[in-house]
Amino acid sequence: MNAGIKVFAPATVANVAVGFDILGFALEKPGDEIIARFSDTPGLKITKITGAEGKLPLDVHKNTAGVAALKLLEYLGEEQRGIEMEIHKKMPFGSGLGSSAASAAGAVMAVNELLRRPLDKRALLPFAVLGEQVADGAYHADNVAPSLIGGMILIRSNETLDVHRLPVPAGIHATVVYPHVEILTKDARDVLSNTVSLKQCIHQTGNMAGLVVGLYQSDLELIGRSLNDVIIEPQRALLIPHFHEVKERALKAGALGCSISGAGPSIFALSANSRVAEEVGQAMKRVFDRAGIRNDLFISPINQEGAVKL
Ligand code: HSE
């Protein structure tokens, strides 16, 4: 058996408070590992999944990584090529950390590398997004794009995948706390109202624009003032135990801003440097510890690389 190609694809924080479905950034860790190797049997197969407690399907047509890789192989006219894929989940799913997106991004990257890189990394994005769509039925790249290409990514249009990398001021670190309660993205999308008032729209677009200006001008105070979601967070906060207390503690400990990571239940904060990010993390974690809710804490700079071959 040949060793094949091994790829790491990182976890991501989608929405970043004010950019529902259009903004996301990558963490250094955790993430998923995907292995792809040639086999003598024609077609794509998933031969092994670890770290998912039997919750993810081996059927390539039902698995985010499988569908992403399949779409890429179809595009390249290589769908009869014998390829085996292994998925090693090294991050929780249903956590708001872009688990399904990381698997999809890792899969397209691994298969592309195995085939000696017929496409550049950015061109892999549409296939990874199609794969991730299997998880929640919606077509959005706010987890997949940063997991694949790294950085803080603005998606001007999910339809055309018009994606842009935003600058991140030096020193900024993310804190993410994952409380062990499961929220499926589909359920977290179903609770959302389909209507937004004009007042909310004005507020949110002001904050989104303020965040972009703050990132370009390294204006941390402007970034902090702008990380304020008046549309999605109030509706989803109800799904996350102790959300408001965790947020209050994070801001008191010095975070620039704090909100729900993706569809939750993870909660993220951005801080000016790693020391503050650490203090913020301890303050956030303490709330869940006191409530007897198991949790994991991650502290990371913004990962600018995205998926990498190991
Ligand atoms: N933007 C998505 C959401 C990210 O919040 O539903 C999770 O897939």
Residues whose N, C-alpha, C, O or C-beta is under 5 A from the ligand:
A	BS01	HSE	A14 F20 D21 D142 T185 R189 G262 A263
